[in-house]
């Protein structure tokens, strides 16, 4: 039976999802932390337990030595042969934990020494094994709880305490503190099994708790990842629902300036830019269609008139001349649109070299005077000095000519146009000023848009295509410069172009 082919993509999608990865990473970090903590805690506890045991054994040896030595100088210690008298309650306790063999043939003082040591042993919370021998190695006192075997260790230091691990006859490890002096040898031992039992319990706790904590971290990590990524799912759903037909929609913002909030703000900004681009494309399509339709309509009407009835040779010449003008107008629009389109995709054909801006301005002054002659407009040019930049000479000439033609075109008869070039703040500035009709303030931010006209009817009458300032802006920006306008209705306009100066490399 074949497996469902949809299962594998679903499984792969689940494995590669950010939610799954965050959960696994979170759980692995928790698991590694717990394992590291458990190992550290285990060995730290082991070290502290054995250090505490050694400290206790050392203190016990010091106490025994300090208790016996002052009295041993007054009396002669002898080996015990009979048990000291004890109460029934003490005897019952002895049977459970310790057995003591203490006798004294002649001295009541010696008997009291062993009894006090025995009582001290009973009061000790630890199951310590105490053994005291004389200098000859004979046992004077012994308490035991693990068996009746004697503690045997030969390498006993003199007046210092040595701590070692030894093994009894059954193979059980004992921690031993031992010392000797001129009177006796003292042995105090404690079974390491007691410490190992505590460490075993601690290890068992970690063995049980670490897997349980890992499972809880998986569940908690999945919950936290789901809760944290829920806004991302909302963003994804909203973004998927937004199309070219409803770009006015925006993703709801939570108002929190976190990673998700910044992601939502970025998406909204991107959608706003897309909306603006789509609107520009739509407007461009409408404007371009309108601009191309007008000359086509003119040509169609004139051709239809020419075909409808027989015309004179002079009339045919006029119709052909008018048709040629419209064809040239359409060609200019298409050529300008093609140039702007290439600039938009970074494939403009620009050839950069050293260009004298002063030369361009001075050359165009003559063209400006010829254009202004029919309207009796005075053209004033100021381009002193040699100011150079790196750029395309053809496009820079086109830039200055467009600004100059616009200034003359929209200036009334007997007006004035000024064109100047100078250095300022390390840049080259070209200023074209006129006393023309001016531009309304609300339109000044739109005049560089393609096909935009302040007065569409008048612009067409003057032969404008609505692309001149768009081309000027593209040329300026392609050369790393800026273009701006200041204008007042019926008082004139001032266009300012700022271009970088040519840098001269000193050898």
C-alpha positions as a printed NumPy array, in Angstrom:
array([[  0.   ,   0.   ,   0.   ],
       [  1.458,   3.376,  -1.032],
       [  1.96 ,   6.06 ,   1.555],
       [  0.138,   9.355,   1.293],
       [  2.485,  11.617,  -0.766],
       [  1.264,  14.659,   1.187],
       [  2.612,  13.241,   4.461],
       [  6.302,  13.642,   3.604],
       [  6.077,  17.37 ,   2.67 ],
       [  4.08 ,  17.984,   5.839],
       [  6.702,  16.225,   7.938],
       [  9.512,  18.125,   6.227],
       [  7.647,  21.395,   6.709],
       [  7.241,  20.587,  10.405],
       [ 10.92 ,  19.685,  10.797],
       [ 12.178,  22.798,   9.022],
       [  9.76 ,  25.229,  10.678],
       [ 11.188,  27.959,  12.905],
       [  8.839,  26.875,  15.687],
       [ 10.322,  23.357,  15.711],
       [ 13.885,  24.646,  15.528],
       [ 13.341,  27.104,  18.378],
       [ 11.756,  24.386,  20.502],
       [ 14.58 ,  21.917,  19.868],
       [ 17.299,  24.497,  20.483],
       [ 15.598,  25.658,  23.668],
       [ 15.2  ,  22.066,  24.915],
       [ 18.766,  21.126,  23.992],
       [ 20.119,  24.156,  25.834],
       [ 17.997,  23.302,  28.894],
       [ 19.107,  19.652,  28.696],
       [ 22.782,  20.585,  28.362],
       [ 22.434,  23.054,  31.242],
       [ 20.812,  20.434,  33.473],
       [ 23.415,  17.803,  32.592],
       [ 26.219,  20.266,  33.218],
       [ 24.622,  21.359,  36.482],
       [ 24.068,  17.735,  37.524],
       [ 27.678,  16.719,  36.859],
       [ 28.995,  19.812,  38.603],
       [ 26.648,  19.339,  41.567],
       [ 27.536,  15.641,  41.854],
       [ 31.285,  16.141,  41.977],
       [ 30.988,  19.266,  44.108],
       [ 28.81 ,  17.389,  46.616],
       [ 31.212,  14.439,  46.562],
       [ 34.144,  16.72 ,  47.283],
       [ 32.312,  18.509,  50.085],
       [ 31.082,  15.278,  51.689],
       [ 34.544,  13.741,  51.749],
       [ 36.046,  17.021,  52.949],
       [ 33.478,  17.112,  55.752],
       [ 34.222,  13.458,  56.576],
       [ 37.969,  14.108,  56.677],
       [ 37.37 ,  17.156,  58.868],
       [ 35.226,  15.101,  61.25 ],
       [ 37.758,  12.234,  61.429],
       [ 40.605,  14.664,  62.   ],
       [ 38.72 ,  16.362,  64.839],
       [ 37.947,  12.977,  66.386],
       [ 41.612,  12.027,  66.371],
       [ 42.525,  15.385,  67.91 ],
       [ 39.884,  14.921,  70.619],
       [ 41.027,  11.408,  71.475],
       [ 44.632,  12.437,  71.606],
       [ 43.882,  15.489,  73.717],
       [ 41.655,  13.487,  76.072],
       [ 43.977,  10.539,  76.674],
       [ 47.431,  12.172,  76.797],
       [ 47.019,  14.273,  80.021],
       [ 45.705,  11.288,  81.944],
       [ 48.118,   8.784,  80.476],
       [ 50.974,  10.679,  82.154],
       [ 49.481,  10.039,  85.606],
       [ 48.543,   6.431,  85.137],
       [ 49.885,   3.476,  83.341],
       [ 47.555,   2.343,  80.597],
       [ 47.08 ,  -1.387,  80.461],
       [ 45.202,  -3.564,  78.042],
       [ 41.602,  -4.135,  79.07 ],
       [ 40.332,  -7.708,  79.709],
       [ 36.766,  -7.157,  80.903],
       [ 33.834,  -5.106,  79.777],
       [ 33.057,  -1.931,  81.686],
       [ 29.716,  -1.76 ,  83.519],
       [ 26.927,  -0.308,  81.359],
       [ 23.218,   0.205,  81.772],
       [ 20.612,  -1.946,  80.   ],
       [ 19.663,   0.908,  77.711],
       [ 23.281,   1.437,  76.72 ],
       [ 23.794,  -2.288,  76.273],
       [ 20.837,  -2.44 ,  73.871],
       [ 22.276,   0.426,  71.854],
       [ 25.716,  -1.213,  71.805],
       [ 24.338,  -4.382,  70.295],
       [ 22.89 ,  -2.406,  67.44 ],
       [ 25.897,  -0.28 ,  66.622],
       [ 29.096,  -0.825,  68.622],
       [ 30.828,  -3.375,  70.769],
       [ 33.555,  -2.373,  73.223],
       [ 36.142,  -4.546,  74.866],
       [ 37.623,  -2.693,  77.862],
       [ 39.139,  -4.143,  81.054],
       [ 41.449,  -2.881,  83.696],
       [ 43.092,  -5.057,  86.22 ],
       [ 44.07 ,  -2.56 ,  88.866],
       [ 43.169,   0.993,  87.961],
       [ 39.762,   2.65 ,  88.238],
       [ 41.115,   5.73 ,  86.443],
       [ 41.883,   3.728,  83.295],
       [ 38.43 ,   2.228,  83.426],
       [ 36.941,   5.718,  83.524],
       [ 38.985,   6.781,  80.462],
       [ 37.558,   3.977,  78.314],
       [ 34.039,   4.58 ,  79.602],
       [ 34.203,   8.253,  78.685],
       [ 35.542,   7.43 ,  75.238],
       [ 32.737,   4.902,  74.833],
       [ 30.088,   7.411,  75.911],
       [ 31.556,   9.953,  73.501],
       [ 31.296,   7.346,  70.736],
       [ 27.634,   6.692,  71.542],
       [ 26.807,  10.399,  71.36 ],
       [ 28.53 ,  10.855,  67.991],
       [ 26.046,  10.985,  65.074],
       [ 28.539,   9.224,  62.802],
       [ 29.214,   5.492,  62.868],
       [ 32.878,   5.953,  63.56 ],
       [ 35.183,   3.04 ,  64.233],
       [ 37.743,   3.837,  66.965],
       [ 40.763,   1.722,  67.732],
       [ 43.58 ,   2.571,  70.169],
       [ 46.785,   0.539,  70.399],
       [ 49.843,   0.858,  72.572],
       [ 53.345,   1.388,  71.196],
       [ 53.766,  -2.407,  70.855],
       [ 50.659,  -2.667,  68.687],
       [ 48.439,  -4.356,  71.291],
       [ 44.813,  -3.2  ,  71.282],
       [ 43.871,  -1.088,  74.322],
       [ 40.404,   0.002,  73.098],
       [ 38.222,  -0.88 ,  70.135],
       [ 34.681,  -0.04 ,  69.022],
       [ 33.318,  -1.548,  65.838],
       [ 30.064,  -1.645,  63.955],
       [ 30.994,  -3.364,  60.708],
       [ 32.624,  -6.422,  62.132],
       [ 35.176,  -7.539,  64.722],
       [ 38.192,  -7.241,  62.48 ],
       [ 41.008,  -5.02 ,  63.667],
       [ 42.048,  -1.986,  61.668],
       [ 45.444,  -2.648,  60.157],
       [ 47.654,   0.112,  58.772],
       [ 51.415,   0.313,  59.068],
       [ 52.522,   3.681,  57.678],
       [ 51.478,   5.752,  60.728],
       [ 52.941,   9.277,  60.999],
       [ 54.307,  10.561,  64.315],
       [ 52.356,  13.454,  65.898],
       [ 50.648,  14.273,  62.588],
       [ 47.368,  12.989,  61.249],
       [ 47.216,  11.024,  58.023],
       [ 44.021,  10.503,  56.031],
       [ 43.832,   7.492,  53.698],
       [ 41.302,   5.073,  52.225],
       [ 41.697,   1.414,  53.203],
       [ 39.622,  -1.718,  52.689],
       [ 38.477,  -4.192,  55.367],
       [ 38.345,  -7.974,  55.064],
       [ 35.036,  -7.805,  53.177],
       [ 36.417,  -5.329,  50.642],
       [ 34.448,  -2.372,  51.99 ],
       [ 36.193,   0.994,  51.7  ],
       [ 36.974,   2.841,  54.937],
       [ 38.167,   6.4  ,  55.309],
       [ 40.884,   6.293,  57.963],
       [ 42.489,   9.017,  60.083],
       [ 45.586,   7.74 ,  61.929],
       [ 48.366,   9.115,  64.125],
       [ 50.779,   7.99 ,  66.885],
       [ 52.906,   9.416,  69.689],
       [ 55.156,   8.038,  72.425],
       [ 52.164,   6.509,  74.239],
       [ 49.716,   5.102,  71.702],
       [ 48.451,   4.717,  68.17 ],
       [ 44.997,   6.122,  67.329],
       [ 42.818,   4.839,  64.475],
       [ 39.481,   6.472,  63.553],
       [ 37.646,   5.125,  60.487],
       [ 34.299,   5.641,  58.779],
       [ 32.706,   3.521,  56.019],
       [ 32.704,   5.338,  52.661],
       [ 29.538,   3.436,  51.752],
       [ 27.578,   5.981,  53.788],
       [ 28.881,   8.815,  51.587],
       [ 28.405,   6.723,  48.44 ],
       [ 24.803,   6.099,  49.437],
       [ 24.134,   9.851,  49.633],
       [ 25.838,  10.38 ,  46.277],
       [ 23.85 ,   7.485,  44.799],
       [ 20.599,   9.08 ,  45.953],
       [ 21.66 ,  12.384,  44.428],
       [ 22.564,  10.633,  41.173],
       [ 19.185,   8.857,  41.101],
       [ 17.421,  12.196,  41.527],
       [ 19.275,  13.639,  38.556],
       [ 18.583,  10.543,  36.449],
       [ 14.859,  10.97 ,  37.112],
       [ 14.684,  14.76 ,  36.966],
       [ 16.763,  15.486,  33.841],
       [ 14.54 ,  13.511,  31.392],
       [ 11.429,  14.926,  33.064],
       [ 12.831,  18.458,  32.796],
       [ 13.737,  17.813,  29.147],
       [ 10.171,  16.746,  28.334],
       [  8.801,  19.787,  30.176],
       [ 11.238,  22.022,  28.277],
       [  9.961,  20.567,  24.99 ],
       [  6.377,  21.344,  25.95 ],
       [  7.291,  24.753,  27.35 ],
       [  9.485,  25.578,  24.374],
       [  6.738,  24.634,  21.942],
       [  4.247,  26.779,  23.863],
       [  6.613,  29.767,  24.001],
       [  7.609,  29.425,  20.337],
       [  3.961,  29.176,  19.281],
       [  3.006,  32.18 ,  21.383],
       [  6.012,  34.218,  20.213],
       [  5.526,  33.391,  16.522],
       [  1.771,  33.895,  16.525],
       [  2.16 ,  37.549,  15.391],
       [  4.404,  36.307,  12.561],
       [  1.621,  33.98 ,  11.398],
       [ -0.769,  36.936,  11.479],
       [  1.69 ,  39.012,   9.472],
       [  2.054,  36.164,   6.953],
       [ -1.7  ,  35.75 ,   6.593],
       [ -2.301,  39.463,   6.141],
       [  0.606,  39.856,   3.71 ],
       [ -0.68 ,  36.888,   1.67 ],
       [ -4.132,  38.503,   1.461],
       [ -2.712,  41.78 ,   0.127],
       [ -2.64 ,  41.915,  -3.676],
       [ -2.244,  44.59 ,  -6.32 ],
       [ -5.962,  45.308,  -6.008],
       [ -5.945,  46.064,  -2.268],
       [ -2.551,  47.623,  -1.568],
       [ -4.254,  50.158,   0.682],
       [ -4.481,  47.505,   3.421],
       [ -1.921,  47.488,   6.222],
       [ -0.841,  44.919,   8.801],
       [ -2.189,  45.849,  12.265],
       [  0.587,  47.064,  14.565],
       [  0.613,  46.044,  18.218],
       [  2.294,  49.289,  19.244],
       [  5.231,  47.441,  20.864],
       [  8.674,  48.32 ,  19.51 ],
       [ 10.071,  44.785,  19.517],
       [ 11.354,  42.539,  16.726],
       [  7.826,  41.687,  15.563],
       [  6.761,  45.329,  15.767],
       [  9.728,  46.414,  13.635],
       [  8.974,  43.602,  11.17 ],
       [  5.367,  44.824,  10.848],
       [  6.556,  48.423,  10.363],
       [  8.97 ,  47.265,   7.657],
       [  6.227,  45.3  ,   5.886],
       [  3.87 ,  48.278,   6.024],
       [  6.559,  50.593,   4.653],
       [  7.266,  48.123,   1.862],
       [  3.555,  47.836,   1.006],
       [  3.29 ,  51.623,   0.992],
       [  6.195,  51.861,  -1.447],
       [  4.638,  49.149,  -3.601],
       [  1.332,  51.002,  -3.565],
       [  3.068,  54.204,  -4.602],
       [  4.945,  52.363,  -7.362],
       [  1.752,  50.725,  -8.661],
       [ -0.056,  54.057,  -8.634],
       [  2.841,  55.663, -10.488],
       [  2.783,  52.879, -13.061],
       [ -0.968,  53.237, -13.504],
       [ -0.704,  57.003, -13.802],
       [  2.225,  56.639, -16.176],
       [  0.253,  54.24 , -18.355],
       [ -2.701,  56.645, -18.461],
       [ -0.478,  59.659, -19.195],
       [  1.611,  57.849, -21.796],
       [ -1.521,  56.574, -23.536],
       [ -2.975,  60.059, -23.517],
       [  0.219,  61.642, -24.844],
       [  0.489,  59.134, -27.678],
       [ -3.207,  59.17 , -28.451],
       [ -3.283,  62.92 , -29.114],
       [ -0.86 ,  62.92 , -32.088],
       [ -2.417,  59.725, -33.418],
       [ -5.857,  61.325, -33.295],
       [ -4.552,  64.375, -35.132],
       [ -2.895,  62.272, -37.812],
       [ -5.955,  60.05 , -38.242],
       [ -8.273,  63.067, -38.643],
       [ -6.103,  64.751, -41.225],
       [ -5.595,  61.556, -43.218],
       [ -9.325,  60.871, -43.199],
       [ -9.985,  64.402, -44.491],
       [ -7.395,  63.888, -47.209],
       [ -8.991,  60.604, -48.288],
       [-12.565,  61.805, -48.081],
       [-12.242,  64.24 , -51.   ],
       [ -9.74 ,  65.329, -53.574],
       [ -7.421,  67.992, -52.245],
       [ -5.072,  70.422, -53.893],
       [ -1.345,  69.793, -53.913],
       [ -0.815,  72.568, -51.386],
       [ -3.397,  71.031, -49.028],
       [ -1.756,  67.608, -49.312],
       [  1.57 ,  69.223, -48.499],
       [  0.062,  70.856, -45.406],
       [ -1.454,  67.559, -44.246],
       [  1.832,  65.698, -44.736],
       [  3.726,  68.446, -42.923],
       [  1.297,  68.293, -39.981],
       [  1.525,  64.488, -39.927],
       [  5.321,  64.691, -39.878],
       [  5.204,  67.077, -36.916],
       [  3.023,  64.634, -34.976],
       [  5.313,  61.745, -35.926],
       [  8.314,  63.683, -34.681],
       [  6.433,  64.498, -31.485],
       [  5.621,  60.79 , -30.936],
       [  9.22 ,  59.828, -31.706],
       [ 10.477,  62.337, -29.131],
       [  8.104,  60.957, -26.483],
       [  9.086,  57.343, -27.215],
       [ 12.798,  58.188, -27.247],
       [ 12.538,  60.031, -23.924],
       [ 10.535,  57.201, -22.367],
       [ 13.092,  54.667, -23.575],
       [ 15.915,  56.726, -22.094],
       [ 14.132,  56.99 , -18.718],
       [ 13.281,  53.275, -18.743],
       [ 16.939,  52.378, -19.316],
       [ 17.896,  54.674, -16.463],
       [ 15.381,  52.962, -14.177],
       [ 16.921,  49.539, -14.793],
       [ 20.513,  50.808, -14.679],
       [ 21.252,  50.328, -18.375],
       [ 21.588,  53.95 , -19.414],
       [ 24.271,  54.658, -22.002],
       [ 26.333,  57.319, -20.212],
       [ 29.96 ,  58.067, -21.063],
       [ 31.721,  59.887, -18.245],
       [ 34.646,  62.184, -18.861],
       [ 35.937,  65.567, -17.757],
       [ 33.373,  68.185, -18.811],
       [ 33.667,  71.983, -18.712],
       [ 30.347,  73.236, -17.359],
       [ 31.366,  76.816, -18.136],
       [ 31.818,  75.855, -21.795],
       [ 28.364,  74.235, -21.945],
       [ 26.671,  77.253, -20.345],
       [ 28.435,  79.738, -22.639],
       [ 27.644,  77.682, -25.778],
       [ 23.96 ,  77.398, -24.869],
       [ 23.674,  81.117, -24.219],
       [ 23.564,  81.711, -27.976],
       [ 20.832,  79.064, -28.408],
       [ 18.894,  80.682, -25.591],
       [ 19.094,  84.106, -27.222],
       [ 17.749,  82.679, -30.482],
       [ 14.833,  80.962, -28.7  ],
       [ 14.049,  84.105, -26.694],
       [ 14.249,  86.478, -29.698],
       [ 10.686,  85.794, -30.884],
       [  9.294,  86.787, -27.457],
       [ 11.712,  89.652, -26.927],
       [ 13.072,  87.993, -23.752],
       [ 16.457,  89.058, -22.43 ],
       [ 18.829,  86.173, -21.59 ],
       [ 21.591,  86.998, -19.077],
       [ 24.495,  84.537, -18.682],
       [ 27.182,  84.546, -16.001],
       [ 29.722,  81.713, -16.331],
       [ 33.096,  83.116, -15.341],
       [ 36.008,  80.823, -14.653],
       [ 36.578,  77.238, -15.699],
       [ 34.371,  74.901, -13.611],
       [ 34.597,  71.226, -14.49 ],
       [ 32.865,  68.006, -13.441],
       [ 32.989,  64.34 , -14.39 ],
       [ 29.991,  63.414, -16.525],
       [ 28.416,  62.728, -19.883],
       [ 28.791,  65.91 , -21.99 ],
       [ 25.728,  65.131, -24.156],
       [ 23.405,  64.564, -21.2  ],
       [ 24.739,  67.58 , -19.274],
       [ 24.137,  69.756, -22.325],
       [ 20.611,  68.299, -22.552],
       [ 20.064,  69.126, -18.864],
       [ 21.015,  72.79 , -19.18 ],
       [ 19.115,  73.154, -22.48 ],
       [ 15.925,  71.692, -20.95 ],
       [ 16.042,  74.145, -18.055],
       [ 16.79 ,  77.065, -20.364],
       [ 13.976,  76.128, -22.816],
       [ 11.489,  75.768, -19.954],
       [ 12.451,  79.153, -18.557],
       [ 11.968,  80.852, -21.955],
       [  8.811,  78.864, -22.756],
       [  6.96 ,  79.891, -19.577],
       [  8.188,  83.499, -19.48 ],
       [  5.935,  86.169, -20.96 ],
       [  7.081,  88.562, -23.635],
       [  9.629,  91.189, -22.663],
       [ 10.613,  89.126, -19.652],
       [ 14.042,  88.091, -18.371],
       [ 15.93 ,  84.821, -17.952],
       [ 19.165,  84.483, -15.999],
       [ 21.552,  81.538, -16.22 ],
       [ 24.589,  81.45 , -13.939],
       [ 27.359,  79.024, -12.995],
       [ 29.563,  79.305,  -9.902],
       [ 31.334,  77.37 ,  -7.157],
       [ 29.798,  77.056,  -3.703],
       [ 30.694,  74.805,  -0.739],
       [ 32.949,  72.605,  -2.872],
       [ 30.298,  72.008,  -5.568],
       [ 29.312,  73.437,  -8.932],
       [ 25.987,  75.266,  -9.017],
       [ 23.906,  75.986, -12.112],
       [ 21.032,  78.399, -11.49 ],
       [ 18.33 ,  79.144, -14.097],
       [ 15.954,  81.93 , -13.075],
       [ 13.038,  83.482, -14.959],
       [ 10.25 ,  86.039, -14.557],
       [  7.631,  83.669, -15.911],
       [  4.227,  82.444, -14.797],
       [  5.608,  80.534, -11.793],
       [  4.549,  77.219, -10.254],
       [  1.936,  76.815,  -7.493],
       [  3.393,  75.604,  -4.198],
       [  1.309,  72.422,  -4.141],
       [  2.64 ,  71.46 ,  -7.588],
       [  6.33 ,  72.043,  -6.903],
       [  6.84 ,  68.53 ,  -5.508],
       [  5.226,  66.935,  -8.593],
       [  6.8  ,  68.797, -11.493],
       [  9.607,  66.225, -11.746],
       [  7.095,  63.378, -12.193],
       [  6.692,  61.994, -15.682],
       [  3.967,  63.6  , -17.805],
       [  3.015,  65.98 , -15.014],
       [  1.984,  69.453, -16.158],
       [  0.803,  72.38 , -14.084],
       [ -1.363,  73.65 , -16.961],
       [ -1.868,  70.689, -19.283],
       [ -3.69 ,  72.558, -22.039],
       [ -1.153,  75.364, -22.235],
       [  1.764,  72.939, -22.085],
       [  0.537,  71.041, -25.125],
       [  0.021,  74.284, -26.994],
       [  3.679,  75.096, -26.288],
       [  4.795,  71.686, -27.483],
       [  5.714,  70.171, -24.135],
       [  5.649,  66.429, -23.486],
       [  5.748,  66.511, -19.686],
       [  9.069,  64.616, -19.642],
       [ 11.612,  67.448, -19.743],
       [ 11.97 ,  67.942, -15.981],
       [ 11.834,  64.167, -15.372],
       [ 14.766,  63.76 , -17.733],
       [ 16.577,  66.679, -16.068],
       [ 16.185,  65.074, -12.649],
       [ 17.409,  61.713, -13.941],
       [ 20.493,  63.304, -15.534],
       [ 21.343,  65.221, -12.34 ],
       [ 20.936,  62.149, -10.082],
       [ 22.956,  59.999, -12.518],
       [ 25.827,  62.452, -11.995],
       [ 25.534,  62.371,  -8.189],
       [ 23.878,  65.784,  -7.937],
       [ 20.61 ,  67.35 ,  -6.799],
       [ 18.004,  69.594,  -8.417],
       [ 15.507,  71.847,  -6.633],
       [ 13.004,  74.588,  -7.454],
       [ 11.778,  77.749,  -5.799],
       [  8.807,  79.479,  -7.379],
       [  5.995,  81.954,  -6.859],
       [  2.99 ,  82.303,  -9.111],
       [  3.237,  85.205, -11.603],
       [  6.681,  86.132, -10.29 ],
       [  8.897,  83.445, -11.736],
       [ 10.833,  80.298, -10.901],
       [ 14.403,  79.436,  -9.944],
       [ 15.875,  75.993, -10.698],
       [ 19.115,  75.106,  -8.925],
       [ 21.361,  72.189,  -9.943],
       [ 24.236,  71.105,  -7.688],
       [ 26.924,  68.862,  -9.189],
       [ 30.193,  67.555,  -7.711],
       [ 33.347,  69.236,  -8.913],
       [ 36.053,  67.33 , -10.735],
       [ 38.695,  66.117,  -8.289],
       [ 42.249,  66.821,  -9.344],
       [ 44.736,  64.131,  -8.22 ],
       [ 48.083,  65.548,  -7.177],
       [ 51.026,  63.425,  -8.258]])
